[in-house]
Amino acid sequence: MLDWLDEPTVAALIGMGSGAVLGAAARLGRFCTLGAIEDALYGGSLGRLRMWGIAIGVAVIVAFGLMAAGLFDPMDSFYLAQGWSLPGTILGGLVFGYGMALAGNCGYGALARLGGGDMRSFVIVLVMGLAAYATLSGPLSGLRVALFAPGEGPTPGIGHWFAQASGLPLWTCGVLVGLAILALALRSGAALGRGALFCGASVGLAIAMGWAGTAWLFRTGFDALPVASHSFSAPLGETMLYTMTSSGTALSFGVGSVVGVLAGAFAGSLWKGHFRWEACEDPRELKRQILGAGLMGWGAVTAAGCSIGQGITAFSVLAISAPVTLAAIALGAAIGLRQLIDGFAMAE
């Protein structure tokens, strides 16, 4: 450990560096959860959805490759070390997806747009962070725990099931699953451009960078900091809290991750020449975004992760909650988009 840096600061720097890759990918490669769903449902294009598949496949392969090298144990991750609530996962994912459609972005996407000068996203980030912390440890936490208490952990993941059934080492099963996801993403349509391939792979590597860095810190440090990677629900509130009380609280991976996404998105928007200040001119739009952000904050904490936290980070360790949450988020977003675009009108 470097003598002039404490461990929380090192964790924050790891989050910042890998988060910057995520922010740049959002601005340079248009990597976006809601955009991928909307393109698939209404644009007739699976390109951005396949970028998600590439990101997940790469993240899984690298994460279990790190395990093979003895650099990371997936069971140290939050998603496998603790139990989970199936009802909470489904309802939280549905609410998050619906809120994402209303807000026009998830927490990660809002940070990326804020880095490009969109002040409407600043409101989304603030409201989502506040709602997430209110649900995690504030006045809504008691109701969440009472209704969606997680089961007893640890919770074996999909890779553990395959390892038990096949007799192969866990890391081998994980890599094989990752290769299957990657192959499906690459072969399920027309060839993707180099930019899309690079962007998807970069996102997957950024998630694995988070695991590798915090696992190294866990092994070599003395503070027993958690092994973590990127998620953008509670870390938004955590960043707000640190900003207000930094003299009494420590930095963390999550705070660094949020700052990194902002920095990477800012650099990417400048590189593309897309940076410009934007504000909301329609009170109805602002009201919808505030409502959507609040729903996302509650839904993400209830589901134990957002579209990035469960959709890629939890997927990278093959947590069983990941595909369930991702499917619920997609369904919730589809319902919200249908309401916004078609008004639930019946087809003629």
C-alpha positions in Angstrom: 0.0 0.0 0.0 1.3 3.5 -0.8 2.3 5.2 2.4 0.9 8.6 1.3 -2.6 7.3 0.4 -5.1 5.7 2.8 -7.1 2.7 1.7 -10.4 4.4 1.2 -8.7 6.9 -1.1 -7.1 4.1 -3.1 -10.5 2.5 -3.4 -11.9 5.8 -4.7 -9.1 6.1 -7.3 -9.8 2.6 -8.5 -13.5 3.5 -8.9 -12.6 6.8 -10.6 -10.3 5.2 -13.1 -12.6 2.4 -14.1 -15.7 4.7 -13.9 -14.0 7.1 -16.4 -14.0 4.3 -18.9 -17.8 3.8 -18.4 -18.4 7.5 -18.8 -16.4 7.7 -22.0 -18.2 4.7 -23.4 -21.6 6.3 -22.8 -20.6 9.5 -24.6 -18.4 8.0 -27.4 -20.3 4.7 -28.0 -23.8 5.7 -27.0 -23.9 2.8 -24.5 -27.2 3.3 -22.8 -29.7 1.0 -21.1 -32.9 2.7 -22.1 -31.6 3.5 -25.5 -30.9 -0.2 -26.1 -34.4 -1.2 -25.1 -36.0 1.6 -27.1 -34.0 0.8 -30.2 -35.1 -2.9 -29.9 -38.8 -2.2 -29.3 -39.3 0.9 -31.6 -36.3 1.3 -33.8 -35.9 -2.1 -35.2 -32.3 -2.2 -34.2 -30.5 -4.7 -31.8 -27.1 -3.0 -32.1 -27.0 -1.4 -28.7 -28.6 -4.4 -27.1 -25.9 -6.6 -28.6 -23.3 -4.1 -27.1 -24.8 -5.0 -23.8 -24.3 -8.7 -24.5 -20.7 -8.0 -25.4 -20.1 -6.0 -22.2 -21.7 -8.8 -20.1 -19.7 -11.6 -21.9 -16.4 -9.8 -21.5 -17.1 -9.0 -17.9 -17.9 -12.6 -17.1 -14.9 -13.9 -18.9 -12.4 -11.5 -17.3 -14.0 -11.9 -13.8 -13.7 -15.7 -13.8 -10.3 -15.4 -15.5 -9.2 -13.3 -12.5 -10.5 -16.1 -10.3 -8.4 -18.7 -12.2 -5.4 -16.5 -11.5 -6.2 -16.3 -7.8 -6.8 -12.5 -8.0 -10.6 -12.4 -7.3 -13.1 -14.7 -5.6 -16.7 -14.1 -6.8 -18.0 -15.2 -3.5 -16.5 -12.1 -1.9 -18.9 -10.0 -4.0 -22.0 -8.5 -2.4 -24.2 -10.3 -5.0 -23.1 -13.8 -3.9 -22.0 -13.3 -0.3 -25.5 -12.4 0.8 -29.0 -13.7 0.3 -31.5 -12.1 -2.0 -35.3 -11.6 -2.2 -37.0 -12.9 -5.4 -40.1 -10.6 -4.8 -37.9 -7.6 -4.1 -35.8 -8.4 -7.2 -38.9 -8.6 -9.5 -40.8 -5.6 -8.0 -37.7 -3.5 -7.6 -36.7 -4.2 -11.2 -40.1 -3.4 -12.6 -40.3 -0.1 -10.7 -36.8 0.8 -11.7 -37.4 0.1 -15.3 -40.7 2.1 -15.3 -39.0 5.0 -13.6 -36.1 4.8 -16.0 -38.6 5.3 -18.9 -40.2 8.3 -17.2 -36.9 9.9 -16.4 -35.4 9.2 -19.8 -32.3 7.6 -18.3 -30.9 5.4 -15.6 -28.5 6.7 -12.9 -25.5 5.8 -15.0 -27.0 7.4 -18.1 -28.0 10.5 -16.2 -24.4 10.9 -14.9 -23.1 10.5 -18.5 -25.5 13.2 -19.8 -24.7 15.5 -16.8 -21.0 15.2 -17.8 -22.1 16.5 -21.2 -23.7 19.6 -19.8 -27.4 18.4 -19.4 -28.6 20.0 -16.2 -31.9 18.1 -16.4 -29.9 15.0 -15.5 -28.5 16.9 -12.4 -32.1 16.8 -11.0 -32.4 13.1 -11.8 -29.1 12.3 -10.1 -30.0 14.3 -6.9 -33.5 12.8 -6.6 -32.4 9.3 -7.4 -29.6 9.5 -4.8 -31.9 10.9 -2.2 -34.6 8.2 -2.8 -32.0 5.4 -2.8 -30.6 6.4 0.6 -34.1 7.0 2.0 -34.8 3.4 1.0 -31.5 2.0 2.0 -31.1 3.4 5.5 -33.7 6.2 5.8 -37.5 6.3 6.6 -38.3 3.8 3.9 -35.8 1.2 5.0 -38.0 -0.4 7.6 -40.8 -1.1 5.1 -38.3 -2.5 2.6 -36.8 -4.9 5.1 -40.2 -6.0 6.4 -41.5 -6.7 2.9 -38.4 -7.9 1.1 -36.0 -9.3 3.7 -33.3 -11.1 1.8 -32.8 -14.8 2.4 -29.8 -16.2 4.2 -26.6 -16.1 2.3 -24.3 -16.9 0.7 -26.2 -17.5 -2.6 -24.5 -19.8 -5.2 -24.5 -18.3 -8.7 -25.2 -19.8 -12.1 -21.6 -20.8 -12.4 -21.7 -22.8 -9.2 -24.7 -24.7 -10.6 -22.9 -25.6 -13.8 -19.7 -26.6 -11.8 -21.7 -28.9 -9.6 -23.5 -30.5 -12.5 -20.5 -30.9 -14.7 -17.7 -31.5 -12.2 -15.6 -28.8 -13.9 -13.8 -26.0 -11.9 -15.9 -23.0 -11.2 -13.7 -20.6 -13.1 -13.9 -22.9 -16.2 -17.7 -22.9 -16.1 -17.8 -19.1 -15.7 -15.5 -18.5 -18.6 -17.5 -20.9 -20.8 -20.8 -19.1 -19.9 -19.1 -15.8 -20.7 -17.9 -17.1 -24.1 -21.4 -18.3 -24.9 -22.9 -14.9 -24.0 -20.3 -13.2 -26.1 -20.8 -15.5 -29.1 -24.5 -15.0 -29.0 -24.1 -11.2 -29.0 -21.7 -11.3 -31.9 -23.6 -13.8 -34.0 -27.2 -12.6 -33.5 -27.4 -10.1 -36.3 -25.4 -8.1 -38.8 -21.8 -7.4 -38.0 -21.2 -4.7 -35.5 -18.8 -1.8 -36.2 -15.4 -1.6 -34.5 -16.7 1.3 -32.4 -19.6 -0.8 -31.0 -17.3 -3.7 -30.3 -14.7 -1.6 -28.6 -17.3 0.2 -26.5 -19.0 -3.0 -25.3 -15.7 -4.6 -24.5 -14.5 -1.5 -22.6 -17.6 -1.5 -20.4 -17.1 -5.2 -19.6 -13.4 -4.5 -18.8 -14.3 -1.5 -16.6 -16.5 -3.8 -14.5 -13.7 -6.3 -14.2 -11.2 -3.6 -13.3 -13.4 -2.7 -10.3 -13.4 -6.3 -9.1 -9.7 -6.7 -9.6 -8.7 -3.4 -7.9 -10.9 -3.8 -4.9 -10.0 -7.5 -4.5 -6.3 -6.5 -4.5 -7.1 -3.9 -1.8 -9.0 -6.5 0.2 -6.1 -8.9 0.1 -3.3 -6.5 0.8 -4.9 -3.8 3.0 -5.8 -3.7 6.6 -9.2 -1.9 6.5 -11.2 -4.9 5.2 -12.9 -2.7 2.6 -15.6 -4.5 0.6 -14.8 -6.1 -2.8 -17.0 -4.1 -5.1 -17.6 -2.9 -8.7 -19.9 -0.4 -10.3 -23.5 0.4 -9.5 -25.3 3.7 -9.7 -28.0 3.8 -7.1 -26.8 4.0 -3.5 -23.4 5.4 -4.6 -25.3 8.5 -5.9 -26.6 9.2 -2.3 -23.2 8.2 -0.9 -21.5 10.8 -3.1 -24.0 13.5 -2.0 -23.4 12.5 1.7 -19.6 12.7 1.2 -19.9 16.1 -0.5 -21.8 17.4 2.6 -19.8 15.7 5.3 -16.4 14.9 3.9 -14.6 16.0 7.2 -16.4 13.2 9.0 -16.7 10.5 6.3 -14.3 8.6 4.2 -14.0 8.2 0.4 -15.1 4.9 -1.1 -15.1 3.0 -4.4 -18.7 4.2 -5.1 -17.9 7.9 -4.7 -14.9 7.5 -7.0 -17.0 5.6 -9.5 -19.6 8.5 -9.7 -16.9 11.1 -10.1 -15.1 8.9 -12.7 -18.2 8.6 -14.9 -18.7 12.3 -14.8 -15.1 12.9 -15.7 -15.1 10.3 -18.5 -18.4 11.6 -19.9 -17.1 15.2 -19.8 -13.9 14.2 -21.7 -15.9 12.1 -24.2 -18.4 14.9 -24.9 -15.5 17.4 -25.5 -13.8 14.9 -27.8 -17.0 14.5 -29.9 -17.8 18.2 -29.7 -21.1 17.4 -28.1 -20.8 19.3 -24.8 -23.4 22.0 -24.4 -25.5 23.3 -21.5 -29.1 22.1 -21.5 -32.0 22.8 -19.2 -35.6 21.7 -18.9 -38.1 24.1 -20.4 -41.2 22.1 -19.9 -42.5 21.8 -16.3 -44.4 18.6 -17.2 -41.1 17.0 -18.4 -39.4 18.0 -15.2 -42.2 16.6 -13.1 -42.0 13.3 -15.0 -38.2 13.1 -14.6 -38.4 13.8 -10.8 -41.1 11.0 -10.4 -39.0 8.6 -12.5 -35.8 9.4 -10.6 -37.6 8.7 -7.3 -39.0 5.4 -8.5 -35.5 4.4 -9.8 -33.9 5.1 -6.4 -36.5 3.0 -4.6 -36.5 0.2 -7.2 -32.7 -0.1 -7.4 -32.2 -0.5 -3.6 -35.2 -2.9 -3.4 -33.7 -5.0 -6.2 -30.2 -4.7 -4.8 -28.9 -3.0 -7.9 -29.6 -0.9 -10.9 -29.3 -1.6 -14.6 -25.5 -1.5 -14.3 -25.3 -3.0 -10.8 -27.4 -6.0 -11.5 -27.4 -5.9 -15.3 -23.6 -6.1 -15.8 -21.8 -6.1 -12.4 -23.9 -8.9 -10.8 -24.0 -10.7 -14.2 -20.2 -10.7 -14.2 -20.1 -13.1 -11.2 -23.2 -15.0 -12.7 -25.4 -14.1 -9.7 -28.9 -15.7 -10.2 -30.4 -12.3 -9.3 -28.9 -10.7 -12.4 -31.0 -12.1 -15.3 -34.1 -11.9 -13.2 -33.5 -8.2 -12.4 -32.5 -7.4 -15.9 -35.6 -9.0 -17.3 -37.8 -7.1 -14.8 -36.1 -3.8 -15.7 -36.6 -4.4 -19.4 -40.3 -5.2 -18.8 -40.8 -2.1 -16.6 -39.1 0.1 -19.2 -41.2 -1.4 -22.0 -44.4 -0.5 -20.0 -43.1 3.0 -19.4 -42.2 3.5 -23.0 -45.5 2.2 -24.2 -47.3 4.7 -21.9 -45.1 7.6 -23.1 -45.2 6.8 -26.8 -48.6 5.1 -27.4 -50.5 6.2 -24.3 -51.6 2.5 -23.8 -53.8 3.0 -26.9 -55.2 -0.2 -28.3 -53.9 -1.2 -31.7 -56.5 -0.7 -34.4 
